[in-house]
Amino acid sequence: MAKIRVKNLLLRTYIGFNPEELINKQDVIINLEIEAIIPEEALLADEPDGIYNYKTITKKIIAYVQEGHFKLLEVLTQNLLNMIMEDERVVWAKVEVDKPHALRFAESVSFEMEAHR
Ligand SMILES: Nc1nc2c(c(=O)[nH]1)N=C([C@H](O)[C@H](O)COP(=O)(O)OP(=O)(O)OP(=O)(O)O)CN2
């Protein structure tokens, strides 16, 4: 078992339900923690066959976030978590999505959600 961390993935998307948020993209910062099974053969052979490839899930998330429209931060967070858990090799995952300047007097607001098998 191994824990993978993808740190501070900075993307732009439509996030929020205020009128101006529906038409202007904003930054979101995504942090992922993924515990996945590592095949013994991959470790012994130092070969990528059968590994949980962190690039694959990161690219999928980038495309999904950049092409999507989300009114609620919790919906975006939950959908990313669901996407990660679709892979049977993932035993546990945590997703945090940060929305900088979401509130006038706060640096940011974030939602954090986790799931396990
Ligand atoms: N549970 C959630 N609550 C809110 C979400 C959300 O996604 N989940 N989103 C928003 C708004 O989209 C936005 O992030 C903040 O709202 P806003 O009213 O504009 O906040 P301000 O502090 O800027 O409000 P002012 O009245 O201008 O001070 C809200 N809640």
Ligand as a Chemical Component Dictionary entry (heavy atoms), coordinates in Angstrom:
data_LIG
# 
_chem_comp.id                   LIG 
_chem_comp.type                 NON-POLYMER 
_chem_comp.pdbx_formal_charge   0 
_chem_comp.three_letter_code    LIG 
# 
loop_
_chem_comp_atom.comp_id 
_chem_comp_atom.atom_id 
_chem_comp_atom.alt_atom_id 
_chem_comp_atom.type_symbol 
_chem_comp_atom.charge 
_chem_comp_atom.model_Cartn_x 
_chem_comp_atom.model_Cartn_y 
_chem_comp_atom.model_Cartn_z 
_chem_comp_atom.pdbx_ordinal 
LIG N1  N1  N 0 -22.188 25.276 1.406  1  
LIG C1  C1  C 0 -21.879 26.227 0.481  2  
LIG N2  N2  N 0 -22.131 27.523 0.749  3  
LIG C2  C2  C 0 -21.837 28.458 -0.189 4  
LIG C3  C3  C 0 -21.254 28.126 -1.401 5  
LIG C4  C4  C 0 -20.988 26.748 -1.649 6  
LIG O1  O1  O 0 -20.470 26.344 -2.707 7  
LIG N3  N3  N 0 -21.323 25.837 -0.686 8  
LIG N4  N4  N 0 -20.957 29.109 -2.303 9  
LIG C5  C5  C 0 -21.205 30.386 -2.097 10 
LIG C6  C6  C 0 -20.896 31.422 -3.134 11 
LIG O2  O2  O 0 -20.772 30.823 -4.373 12 
LIG C7  C7  C 0 -19.601 32.247 -2.864 13 
LIG O3  O3  O 0 -18.473 31.377 -2.705 14 
LIG C8  C8  C 0 -19.641 33.168 -1.660 15 
LIG O4  O4  O 0 -20.831 33.885 -1.559 16 
LIG P1  P1  P 0 -20.950 35.431 -1.321 17 
LIG O5  O5  O 0 -22.331 35.612 -0.812 18 
LIG O6  O6  O 0 -20.593 36.188 -2.557 19 
LIG O7  O7  O 0 -19.867 35.742 -0.181 20 
LIG P2  P2  P 0 -19.257 37.171 0.204  21 
LIG O8  O8  O 0 -18.521 37.057 1.505  22 
LIG O9  O9  O 0 -18.429 37.701 -0.930 23 
LIG O10 O10 O 0 -20.568 38.013 0.399  24 
LIG P3  P3  P 0 -20.714 39.574 0.596  25 
LIG O11 O11 O 0 -22.166 39.747 0.905  26 
LIG O12 O12 O 0 -20.310 40.217 -0.698 27 
LIG O13 O13 O 0 -19.813 39.954 1.737  28 
LIG C9  C9  C 0 -21.840 30.842 -0.847 29 
LIG N5  N5  N 0 -22.106 29.764 0.069  30 
# 
loop_
_chem_comp_bond.comp_id 
_chem_comp_bond.atom_id_1 
_chem_comp_bond.atom_id_2 
_chem_comp_bond.value_order 
_chem_comp_bond.pdbx_ordinal 
LIG N1  C1  SING 1  
LIG C1  N2  DOUB 2  
LIG C1  N3  SING 3  
LIG N2  C2  SING 4  
LIG C2  C3  DOUB 5  
LIG C2  N5  SING 6  
LIG C3  C4  SING 7  
LIG C3  N4  SING 8  
LIG C4  O1  DOUB 9  
LIG C4  N3  SING 10 
LIG N4  C5  DOUB 11 
LIG C5  C6  SING 12 
LIG C5  C9  SING 13 
LIG C6  O2  SING 14 
LIG C6  C7  SING 15 
LIG C7  O3  SING 16 
LIG C7  C8  SING 17 
LIG C8  O4  SING 18 
LIG O4  P1  SING 19 
LIG P1  O5  DOUB 20 
LIG P1  O6  SING 21 
LIG P1  O7  SING 22 
LIG O7  P2  SING 23 
LIG P2  O8  DOUB 24 
LIG P2  O9  SING 25 
LIG P2  O10 SING 26 
LIG O10 P3  SING 27 
LIG P3  O11 DOUB 28 
LIG P3  O12 SING 29 
LIG P3  O13 SING 30 
LIG C9  N5  SING 31 
# 
